[in-house]
Amino acid sequence: DVLIAVSPSVRDVLLAKGIGRPSQWRVIPLGLRLSAFADLPLPNGLGELRVGQVGRLVPIKNSRLFVQALARMTRGAAPAVRALIVGDGPLRATLEEEVRTLGVDRTVTFTGWQHDLRSVYERLDVACVTSWNEGTPVSLIEAMAAGRAVVATDVGGVRDLLADGAAGGEAIAPGTFQIAARGILIRPGDAEGLAAALRRLGADGPLCRSLGEAGRAFVTERFTEERLLHDVERLYGELLSERRRAP
């Protein structure tokens, strides 16, 4: 009867591929239990910049981009940085080897899978998503609820989370970044752009804090578990009412 997408961008991509008719599609964003993150204090902006990435270590997540950006950040005059890679997967050994090869083994810590994600975000100032493709990244919503500034590749439903007026996003030049309403967007695969964005956040505490505050306000209003249940219940109610009215 209907098709459900987790964001307007995902719906538009699928329609462009010829999947379904416009009248069939409904957008129901994710809904999560965010209270554990939403009451974390905001980072104080003191000391070294603490950055991290949470997710599976698989090709589509492109964690190699995160490592390459960190290597660029550690060259020359840059804010002191510490990094966490949280998660596991088939690419872990390859990434650990790249960390050693690029000389950032004292900067990067691999934590493996973690059950207590509240304590993970508590240890971060900035969270990064470097994927080649996404629907709506759960780790991005969680980091925003925790009040952490976020930097993410401009793919899938990411722009719907971070920017206003998502449909007409302007192109991001290589090696640069775009400061959106609730986070920073970079081109997919652009290590220099990610490094530049992290340098900016490391040097601009007020920006880091304001993006964290804006992200928290946005997701804690729109991505709650209660809202998800209400949206799905309402959709089922509408469809059942149509069935009853049908001859």
ChimeraX attribute file (.defattr): number of C-alpha atoms within 10 A of each C-alpha:
attribute: neighborCount
match mode: 1-to-1
recipient: residues
	/A:1	6
	/A:2	12
	/A:3	14
	/A:4	14
	/A:5	19
	/A:6	16
	/A:7	21
	/A:8	20
	/A:9	21
	/A:10	21
	/A:11	23
	/A:12	17
	/A:13	13
	/A:14	14
	/A:15	14
	/A:16	10
	/A:17	9
	/A:18	10
	/A:19	14
	/A:20	14
	/A:21	11
	/A:22	13
	/A:23	9
	/A:24	11
	/A:25	19
	/A:26	16
	/A:27	15
	/A:28	18
	/A:29	19
	/A:30	20
	/A:31	20
	/A:32	18
	/A:33	14
	/A:34	21
	/A:35	14
	/A:36	14
	/A:37	23
	/A:38	20
	/A:39	13
	/A:40	16
	/A:41	11
	/A:42	19
	/A:43	21
	/A:44	10
	/A:45	17
	/A:46	9
	/A:47	10
	/A:48	12
	/A:49	20
	/A:50	21
	/A:51	26
	/A:52	23
	/A:53	26
	/A:54	27
	/A:55	19
	/A:56	20
	/A:57	22
	/A:58	15
	/A:59	13
	/A:60	12
	/A:61	19
	/A:62	19
	/A:63	25
	/A:64	22
	/A:65	20
	/A:66	24
	/A:67	24
	/A:68	19
	/A:69	19
	/A:70	27
	/A:71	21
	/A:72	18
	/A:73	22
	/A:74	16
	/A:75	8
	/A:76	7
	/A:77	8
	/A:78	16
	/A:79	17
	/A:80	14
	/A:81	18
	/A:82	17
	/A:83	24
	/A:84	20
	/A:85	24
	/A:86	19
	/A:87	16
	/A:88	18
	/A:89	13
	/A:90	11
	/A:91	15
	/A:92	18
	/A:93	12
	/A:94	11
	/A:95	17
	/A:96	17
	/A:97	12
	/A:98	16
	/A:99	21
	/A:100	12
	/A:101	11
	/A:102	13
	/A:103	14
	/A:104	21
	/A:105	17
	/A:106	10
	/A:107	17
	/A:108	21
	/A:109	16
	/A:110	16
	/A:111	13
	/A:112	16
	/A:113	15
	/A:114	13
	/A:115	7
	/A:116	9
	/A:117	17
	/A:118	19
	/A:119	13
	/A:120	17
	/A:121	26
	/A:122	17
	/A:123	15
	/A:124	23
	/A:125	28
	/A:126	27
	/A:127	25
	/A:128	24
	/A:129	29
	/A:130	26
	/A:131	25
	/A:132	17
	/A:133	17
	/A:134	18
	/A:135	17
	/A:136	22
	/A:137	18
	/A:138	15
	/A:139	16
	/A:140	25
	/A:141	26
	/A:142	28
	/A:143	32
	/A:144	32
	/A:145	30
	/A:146	30
	/A:147	32
	/A:148	33
	/A:149	31
	/A:150	29
	/A:151	27
	/A:152	24
	/A:153	24
	/A:154	26
	/A:155	22
	/A:156	21
	/A:157	23
	/A:158	26
	/A:159	26
	/A:160	18
	/A:161	21
	/A:162	28
	/A:163	18
	/A:164	13
	/A:165	10
	/A:166	16
	/A:167	12
	/A:168	7
	/A:169	13
	/A:170	8
	/A:171	11
	/A:172	15
	/A:173	12
	/A:174	14
	/A:175	15
	/A:176	17
	/A:177	26
	/A:178	20
	/A:179	15
	/A:180	17
	/A:181	17
	/A:182	25
	/A:183	27
	/A:184	25
	/A:185	26
	/A:186	29
	/A:187	23
	/A:188	21
	/A:189	18
	/A:190	20
	/A:191	25
	/A:192	22
	/A:193	23
	/A:194	32
	/A:195	26
	/A:196	19
	/A:197	23
	/A:198	29
	/A:199	20
	/A:200	16
	/A:201	24
	/A:202	24
	/A:203	14
	/A:204	12
	/A:205	16
	/A:206	11
	/A:207	16
	/A:208	26
	/A:209	21
	/A:210	18
	/A:211	24
	/A:212	25
	/A:213	19
	/A:214	19
	/A:215	27
	/A:216	25
	/A:217	16
	/A:218	17
	/A:219	25
	/A:220	22
	/A:221	10
	/A:222	15
	/A:223	20
	/A:224	17
	/A:225	14
	/A:226	12
	/A:227	17
	/A:228	17
	/A:229	14
	/A:230	10
	/A:231	15
	/A:232	13
	/A:233	11
	/A:234	12
	/A:235	15
	/A:236	11
	/A:237	12
	/A:238	11
	/A:239	12
	/A:240	12
	/A:241	11
	/A:242	10
	/A:243	10
	/A:244	8
	/A:245	7
	/A:246	7
	/A:247	4
